[in-house]
Amino acid sequence: MEKILSLSKRRGFLFQSSAIYDGLNAAWDYGPLGVELKRNVKEMWWKSMVRNRVDVVGLDSSILMNPKVWQASGHLDNFSDTLVECSFCHQRFRIDDITNLEDCPNCDEHQSLSKPREFNLMFKTFMGAAIDTASEIYLRPETAQGIFINFSQVLNTSRKKLPFGIAQIGKAFRNEITPGNSIFRTREFEQMELEFFVKPGQDEEWHKYWIEQRLDWYISLGLRRENLRLREHGAKELAHYAKATVDVEYKFPWGWAELEGIANRTDFDLRQHSQYSKEDLSYFDEQTGNRFFPFVVEPSGGVDRATLAFLLDAYHEEEIQSSPNKKPELRTVLRFNQHMAPAKFAILPLSRKSELSELSHKIHSSLSGSFSTLFDDSQSIGRRYRRQDEIGTPYCITIDFQSLEDQQVTIRDRDSMAQERVSIDQLPAILRHKLNIES
């Protein structure tokens, strides 16, 4: 974990938020490479869950909603963690992070922890010109409720029939008791959520389907199967709305932890919002003539947690022999799946001399409109190769003085380090083929 955080800061994946003011606990900024990696996570999720399916549509609901939404959903009463507080250092802990419910893990004092109590995770704020006259509202702790309260409008405008889903990617906020482990648990984060509406009685079948789909998605994008597992929630840990929940867990450096949860939410949410809003959110089945509340299967994953998992899983160190007369050197490489790599190619001119630089910029311009491409003309070519390996760029394109004569460039593969000479006019087609991208 320390190596990943060091690399992330050095190469521009992750920065501590507000660093020039001593930072802010559990708040992170994504640097130039980090934001590309995070965008790739979201784009591949959206492609898989929305664009490649005919039974799912998208939504982007507001972060701020009427407080009645959270009353109906049960968040005001049930959205809490159990905490204990140390009477000596006054640090608070989630009860599930404590092995001994009497002793503080940060102090030598014994029997220093308070009795467990509930702590609501909702972020409260005010809407209005002055605090004394403004109404209390909340930053949303999940994106799901924005989908439920728009169910009828989406149903009417999209003209979908069951089973169908509504997908959303967006920010959520939780006043976590013990945030930490980099971007794994933060108070501000992004969710990728699908609410898939099905007929009652078909929910268990669809729940199983989405568990398999979501596990396969992570594997298809490069996470190693041995670092993933499925874990079913016990009866005591189920959310108040859930009939069943299965987590996709990843083996992080500190142990197994949730990457995504796939929940069978039954018809709880639509029933609740119908009751509180007095609006009919039921579904009319034209084939049977029956009206009912659909059951909901919800795959809900964290963008930030997925980003961290892809970063960790890509990290490799290996010894390479650059010369027979030299000791092996250590190469750090991020072996990202090509869809996850922040940059697909790097343009590396061998010299900054005008003619070579002009050709290199021309090649860069021809590729950058279609691919995420970097331009690097600083330091020796060997150092540049190592730099691109360390940030996970699949292919480097080297332009040398011979390129001016034969109109060819050298493509270097990140993983095998093999090189091949190709024609410049064939470069876009060759690169598309390497990335399995259709023209």
C-alpha positions as CSV (number, residue, x, y, z in Angstrom):
1,M,0.0,0.0,0.0
2,E,2.8,2.4,0.8
3,K,4.4,1.7,-2.6
4,I,1.1,2.4,-4.4
5,L,0.5,5.7,-2.5
6,S,4.1,6.8,-3.2
7,L,3.8,6.0,-6.9
8,S,0.3,7.7,-7.0
9,K,1.7,10.9,-5.6
10,R,4.9,10.9,-7.7
11,R,3.2,10.1,-11.0
12,G,0.0,12.1,-10.6
13,F,-2.7,9.5,-9.7
14,L,-3.7,10.7,-6.2
15,F,-3.0,13.8,-4.2
16,Q,-4.0,14.5,-0.6
17,S,-6.8,17.1,-0.7
18,S,-5.9,20.6,0.5
19,A,-2.3,19.5,0.9
20,I,-0.9,23.1,1.1
21,Y,-3.1,23.6,4.2
22,D,-2.0,20.4,5.9
23,G,-4.6,18.4,4.1
24,L,-8.1,17.2,5.1
25,N,-8.7,13.8,6.6
26,A,-10.1,11.2,4.2
27,A,-10.3,13.6,1.3
28,W,-8.4,13.0,-2.0
29,D,-7.9,14.6,-5.3
30,Y,-7.3,12.8,-8.5
31,G,-4.3,14.0,-10.5
32,P,-3.9,14.0,-14.3
33,L,-3.4,10.2,-14.6
34,G,-5.8,9.4,-11.7
35,V,-8.7,11.2,-13.3
36,E,-8.2,9.3,-16.6
37,L,-8.1,6.0,-14.7
38,K,-11.3,6.9,-12.8
39,R,-13.0,8.0,-16.0
40,N,-12.1,4.7,-17.6
41,V,-13.7,2.8,-14.7
42,K,-16.9,4.8,-15.1
43,E,-17.0,4.6,-18.9
44,M,-16.5,0.9,-18.9
45,W,-19.2,0.4,-16.3
46,W,-21.6,2.7,-18.3
47,K,-20.8,0.8,-21.5
48,S,-21.4,-2.6,-19.8
49,M,-24.5,-1.6,-17.9
50,V,-26.3,0.9,-20.2
51,R,-25.0,1.2,-23.8
52,N,-24.6,-2.5,-24.4
53,R,-28.0,-3.4,-23.1
54,V,-31.5,-2.7,-24.4
55,D,-33.2,-3.2,-20.9
56,V,-31.4,-0.4,-19.0
57,V,-31.6,3.4,-19.3
58,G,-29.6,6.1,-17.6
59,L,-30.3,8.9,-15.1
60,D,-28.5,11.8,-13.4
61,S,-30.5,12.9,-10.3
62,S,-29.8,15.8,-8.0
63,I,-27.5,15.5,-5.0
64,L,-30.0,17.7,-2.9
65,M,-33.5,16.3,-2.5
66,N,-36.5,17.0,-0.4
67,P,-35.9,15.7,3.1
68,K,-39.0,13.6,2.9
69,V,-37.1,11.4,0.6
70,W,-34.8,10.3,3.4
71,Q,-37.7,10.0,5.8
72,A,-39.5,7.6,3.5
73,S,-36.4,5.6,2.7
74,G,-35.6,5.0,6.3
75,H,-32.2,6.8,6.3
76,L,-33.2,9.2,9.0
77,D,-34.0,6.4,11.4
78,N,-31.8,3.5,10.2
79,F,-28.7,4.9,8.3
80,S,-26.2,4.7,11.2
81,D,-23.1,2.9,12.4
82,T,-22.5,1.7,15.9
83,L,-19.5,3.5,17.5
84,V,-17.5,3.5,20.7
85,E,-15.4,6.3,22.0
86,C,-12.2,6.2,24.1
87,S,-12.4,8.1,27.3
88,F,-8.7,8.9,27.2
89,C,-7.8,9.8,23.6
90,H,-11.5,10.5,22.6
91,Q,-11.0,8.8,19.3
92,R,-14.1,7.1,17.9
93,F,-14.2,3.6,16.3
94,R,-16.8,1.6,14.4
95,I,-17.7,-1.3,16.5
96,D,-17.0,-3.8,13.7
97,D,-13.4,-2.5,13.6
98,I,-12.8,-3.3,17.3
99,T,-11.7,-6.8,18.4
100,N,-11.9,-6.0,22.2
101,L,-15.0,-4.0,23.1
102,E,-13.4,-2.7,26.3
103,D,-9.8,-1.6,25.3
104,C,-8.9,1.2,22.9
105,P,-6.4,0.0,20.2
106,N,-4.6,3.3,20.3
107,C,-4.1,3.5,24.0
108,D,-2.5,1.5,26.7
109,E,-5.4,2.1,29.0
110,H,-7.8,-0.8,29.7
111,Q,-11.5,-0.7,29.8
112,S,-11.5,2.8,28.3
113,L,-14.2,2.4,25.6
114,S,-17.7,3.8,26.1
115,K,-20.8,1.8,25.6
116,P,-21.8,1.3,21.9
117,R,-24.2,3.9,20.5
118,E,-25.7,4.7,17.2
119,F,-24.2,7.4,15.0
120,N,-26.2,8.7,11.9
121,L,-24.0,9.0,8.8
122,M,-26.1,11.7,7.1
123,F,-24.5,15.0,6.2
124,K,-26.8,17.8,7.2
125,T,-26.8,21.3,5.6
126,F,-29.1,24.2,5.1
127,M,-31.0,25.6,2.1
128,G,-31.9,29.2,2.3
129,A,-30.4,32.7,2.7
130,A,-29.9,32.6,6.4
131,I,-29.3,29.6,8.7
132,D,-31.9,30.6,11.2
133,T,-34.7,30.7,8.6
134,A,-33.3,28.1,6.2
135,S,-34.7,24.5,6.0
136,E,-32.6,21.5,6.9
137,I,-31.6,19.3,4.0
138,Y,-29.1,16.5,3.5
139,L,-26.4,15.6,1.1
140,R,-27.5,12.3,-0.4
141,P,-25.8,9.2,1.2
142,E,-26.6,7.1,-1.9
143,T,-27.7,7.6,-5.5
144,A,-30.4,4.9,-5.4
145,Q,-33.2,7.1,-4.0
146,G,-32.9,9.5,-6.9
147,I,-33.8,6.6,-9.1
148,F,-36.8,5.4,-7.1
149,I,-38.4,8.8,-6.9
150,N,-38.1,9.1,-10.7
151,F,-39.3,5.6,-11.4
152,S,-42.7,6.6,-12.9
153,Q,-41.3,9.4,-15.0
154,V,-38.5,7.2,-16.4
155,L,-41.0,4.4,-17.0
156,N,-43.4,6.7,-18.9
157,T,-40.8,8.5,-21.0
158,S,-38.7,5.4,-21.9
159,R,-41.8,3.1,-22.4
160,K,-39.8,0.2,-20.9
161,K,-41.4,-3.0,-19.8
162,L,-40.4,-5.3,-16.9
163,P,-37.7,-6.4,-16.4
164,F,-35.7,-3.2,-16.9
165,G,-33.2,-1.1,-15.1
166,I,-32.2,2.5,-14.3
167,A,-28.5,3.2,-13.9
168,Q,-26.7,6.2,-12.4
169,I,-23.2,7.3,-11.5
170,G,-22.9,10.1,-9.0
171,K,-21.5,11.6,-5.8
172,A,-22.6,10.5,-2.4
173,F,-21.6,11.7,1.1
174,R,-21.4,9.8,4.4
175,N,-20.0,11.1,7.6
176,E,-17.9,8.0,8.2
177,I,-16.7,7.4,11.8
178,T,-13.4,5.9,10.7
179,P,-12.5,6.7,7.1
180,G,-9.2,5.5,5.8
181,N,-7.1,3.2,3.6
182,S,-6.6,5.9,1.0
183,I,-9.7,6.2,-1.3
184,F,-11.3,3.0,0.0
185,R,-13.4,4.7,2.7
186,T,-14.0,8.5,2.4
187,R,-16.7,10.9,3.3
188,E,-17.2,12.0,-0.3
189,F,-17.2,9.4,-3.0
190,E,-18.8,8.2,-6.2
191,Q,-21.2,5.4,-6.7
192,M,-22.1,3.3,-9.7
193,E,-25.6,2.0,-9.1
194,L,-28.2,0.0,-11.1
195,E,-31.8,-0.5,-9.9
196,F,-33.2,-3.4,-11.9
197,F,-36.9,-3.8,-11.6
198,V,-38.5,-7.2,-11.9
199,K,-41.7,-9.0,-11.3
200,P,-42.2,-10.4,-7.8
201,G,-41.2,-14.0,-7.8
202,Q,-38.4,-13.5,-10.4
203,D,-36.2,-11.5,-8.0
204,E,-34.1,-14.4,-6.8
205,E,-33.3,-15.5,-10.4
206,W,-32.3,-12.0,-11.3
207,H,-30.3,-11.6,-8.1
208,K,-28.2,-14.6,-9.1
209,Y,-27.8,-13.3,-12.6
210,W,-26.5,-9.9,-11.5
211,I,-24.1,-11.4,-9.0
212,E,-22.5,-13.4,-11.8
213,Q,-22.5,-10.4,-14.2
214,R,-20.8,-8.1,-11.8
215,L,-18.1,-10.6,-10.8
216,D,-17.3,-11.3,-14.5
217,W,-17.1,-7.5,-15.2
218,Y,-14.1,-7.1,-12.8
219,I,-12.4,-10.1,-14.1
220,S,-12.9,-9.0,-17.8
221,L,-11.1,-5.7,-17.0
222,G,-8.0,-7.3,-15.4
223,L,-8.6,-8.1,-11.8
224,R,-7.2,-11.5,-11.0
225,R,-9.8,-14.1,-10.0
226,E,-7.8,-15.2,-7.0
227,N,-8.1,-11.6,-5.6
228,L,-11.9,-11.7,-5.8
229,R,-14.5,-13.6,-3.8
230,L,-18.3,-13.5,-3.2
231,R,-19.6,-13.2,0.4
232,E,-23.2,-13.5,1.4
233,H,-24.5,-11.3,4.2
234,G,-25.7,-13.0,7.3
235,A,-29.2,-12.3,8.6
236,K,-28.0,-9.9,11.3
237,E,-26.0,-7.7,8.9
238,L,-28.7,-7.3,6.2
239,A,-29.9,-3.7,5.6
240,H,-33.5,-2.9,6.7
241,Y,-34.7,-3.1,3.1
242,A,-32.9,-6.2,1.9
243,K,-34.1,-9.7,1.4
244,A,-30.5,-10.9,0.5
245,T,-27.2,-9.3,-0.3
246,V,-24.0,-10.7,-1.7
247,D,-20.7,-8.7,-1.8
248,V,-18.0,-8.9,-4.4
249,E,-14.9,-8.6,-2.2
250,Y,-11.4,-7.8,-3.2
251,K,-8.2,-8.9,-1.3
252,F,-6.8,-5.5,-0.4
253,P,-3.4,-5.2,1.4
254,W,-5.2,-5.0,4.7
255,G,-7.5,-8.0,3.9
256,W,-10.8,-8.8,2.2
257,A,-13.2,-5.9,1.9
258,E,-16.3,-5.0,-0.1
259,L,-15.9,-3.8,-3.6
260,E,-19.5,-3.9,-4.6
261,G,-22.8,-5.1,-3.1
262,I,-25.6,-6.8,-5.0
263,A,-28.8,-6.5,-3.0
264,N,-32.3,-7.8,-3.4
265,R,-34.2,-4.8,-2.1
266,T,-37.7,-6.3,-2.6
267,D,-40.4,-3.7,-3.2
268,F,-39.5,-1.7,-0.1
269,D,-38.5,1.5,-1.7
270,L,-41.3,2.0,-4.2
271,R,-43.9,1.1,-1.5
272,Q,-42.4,3.5,0.9
273,H,-42.2,6.4,-1.5
274,S,-45.8,5.7,-2.7
275,Q,-47.0,5.8,0.9
276,Y,-45.1,9.0,1.9
277,S,-45.6,11.0,-1.4
278,K,-49.2,9.8,-2.1
279,E,-48.1,9.2,-5.7
280,D,-48.8,5.8,-7.3
281,L,-45.4,4.2,-8.1
282,S,-46.8,0.8,-8.9
283,Y,-46.4,-0.9,-12.3
284,F,-49.3,-2.0,-14.5
285,D,-48.8,-5.2,-16.3
286,E,-50.7,-5.0,-19.6
287,Q,-50.5,-8.8,-20.2
288,T,-52.1,-9.8,-17.0
289,G,-54.0,-6.6,-16.1
290,N,-52.5,-6.6,-12.7
291,R,-50.9,-3.7,-10.9
292,F,-48.1,-4.3,-8.4
293,F,-44.9,-2.9,-7.0
294,P,-41.8,-4.3,-8.8
295,F,-39.0,-6.0,-6.8
296,V,-35.6,-4.4,-7.2
297,V,-32.2,-6.0,-7.6
298,E,-29.4,-3.5,-7.0
299,P,-25.7,-3.9,-8.0
300,S,-24.0,-1.0,-6.2
301,G,-20.3,-0.4,-6.5
302,G,-17.9,2.4,-5.5
303,V,-16.0,4.2,-8.3
304,D,-13.2,5.0,-5.9
305,R,-12.9,1.5,-4.5
306,A,-12.8,0.0,-8.0
307,T,-10.2,2.5,-9.0
308,L,-8.0,1.6,-6.1
309,A,-8.5,-2.2,-6.8
310,F,-7.5,-1.8,-10.4
311,L,-4.4,0.3,-9.4
312,L,-3.4,-2.3,-6.8
313,D,-3.9,-5.3,-9.0
314,A,-1.9,-3.8,-11.8
315,Y,1.2,-3.1,-9.7
316,H,4.1,-5.4,-10.4
317,E,7.8,-5.4,-9.7
318,E,10.2,-7.5,-11.7
319,E,14.0,-7.9,-12.3
320,I,15.2,-7.3,-15.9
321,Q,18.6,-7.8,-17.4
322,S,19.3,-4.7,-19.5
323,S,22.9,-5.7,-20.3
324,P,24.9,-8.9,-19.9
325,N,27.6,-7.1,-18.0
326,K,25.3,-5.3,-15.5
327,K,23.4,-6.4,-12.5
328,P,19.6,-7.0,-13.0
329,E,17.6,-3.8,-12.4
330,L,14.1,-3.6,-10.8
331,R,11.3,-2.6,-13.1
332,T,8.1,-1.2,-11.7
333,V,5.2,-1.7,-14.1
334,L,1.4,-1.2,-13.9
335,R,0.0,-3.9,-16.0
336,F,-3.4,-2.3,-16.6
337,N,-5.9,-3.9,-18.9
338,Q,-5.9,-1.8,-22.1
339,H,-9.3,-0.4,-21.3
340,M,-8.2,0.8,-17.8
341,A,-4.8,2.3,-18.8
342,P,-4.9,6.1,-18.3
343,A,-2.9,6.6,-21.5
344,K,-3.0,4.1,-24.3
345,F,0.1,5.4,-26.1
346,A,3.1,7.6,-25.5
347,I,4.8,9.5,-28.3
348,L,8.6,9.5,-27.7
349,P,10.7,11.5,-30.1
350,L,14.4,10.6,-29.9
351,S,15.4,14.2,-30.2
352,R,13.9,17.7,-29.8
353,K,15.4,18.9,-33.1
354,S,12.9,20.7,-35.2
355,E,12.3,18.2,-38.0
356,L,11.9,15.3,-35.7
357,S,9.8,17.3,-33.2
358,E,7.5,18.5,-36.0
359,L,6.9,14.9,-37.2
360,S,6.4,13.7,-33.6
361,H,3.8,16.4,-32.9
362,K,2.1,15.6,-36.2
363,I,1.8,11.9,-35.2
364,H,0.6,12.9,-31.7
365,S,-2.1,15.1,-33.2
366,S,-3.3,12.4,-35.5
367,L,-3.8,9.9,-32.6
368,S,-4.8,12.1,-29.7
369,G,-8.3,12.7,-31.1
370,S,-9.1,8.9,-31.0
371,F,-6.9,7.7,-28.1
372,S,-5.7,9.0,-24.8
373,T,-2.1,9.8,-25.8
374,L,0.9,11.3,-23.9
375,F,3.9,13.2,-25.4
376,D,7.2,12.8,-23.6
377,D,10.5,14.2,-25.0
378,S,12.4,14.6,-21.6
379,Q,15.4,12.6,-20.6
380,S,16.9,9.5,-22.2
381,I,14.7,7.0,-24.1
382,G,15.5,4.3,-21.4
383,R,14.2,6.6,-18.6
384,R,11.1,7.4,-20.6
385,Y,10.4,3.8,-21.2
386,R,10.6,3.2,-17.4
387,R,8.4,6.2,-16.7
388,Q,5.7,4.9,-19.1
389,D,6.0,1.4,-17.6
390,E,5.4,2.8,-14.2
391,I,2.2,4.6,-15.2
392,G,0.9,1.6,-17.2
393,T,1.0,2.9,-20.8
394,P,0.6,-0.2,-23.0
395,Y,2.5,1.0,-26.0
396,C,5.3,3.5,-26.6
397,I,5.8,5.0,-30.1
398,T,9.4,6.1,-30.7
399,I,10.2,8.5,-33.6
400,D,13.9,8.5,-34.6
401,F,15.9,10.2,-37.3
402,Q,15.4,7.2,-39.6
403,S,11.7,7.9,-39.4
404,L,12.3,11.1,-41.5
405,E,13.6,8.9,-44.3
406,D,11.6,5.7,-44.2
407,Q,8.3,7.1,-42.6
408,Q,8.4,4.3,-40.0
409,V,8.3,4.3,-36.2
410,T,9.0,1.8,-33.5
411,I,6.2,0.4,-31.3
412,R,7.3,-1.0,-27.9
413,D,5.1,-3.3,-25.9
414,R,4.9,-2.5,-22.2
415,D,4.6,-6.1,-21.0
416,S,7.0,-8.0,-23.3
417,M,9.2,-5.0,-24.0
418,A,9.3,-6.3,-27.6
419,Q,9.7,-3.7,-30.4
420,E,8.5,-3.6,-34.0
421,R,8.9,-1.2,-36.8
422,V,5.7,-0.1,-38.6
423,S,4.7,2.4,-41.2
424,I,3.4,5.8,-40.1
425,D,0.4,5.7,-42.4
426,Q,-0.6,2.3,-41.1
427,L,-0.2,3.4,-37.4
428,P,-3.8,4.2,-36.5
429,A,-5.1,0.8,-37.9
430,I,-2.3,-1.1,-36.2
431,L,-3.0,0.6,-32.9
432,R,-6.7,-0.1,-33.2
433,H,-6.0,-3.7,-33.8
434,K,-3.7,-3.9,-30.8
435,L,-6.4,-2.4,-28.6
436,N,-9.1,-4.5,-30.2
437,I,-11.0,-1.3,-31.2
438,E,-13.2,-1.4,-34.2
439,S,-12.5,1.3,-36.9
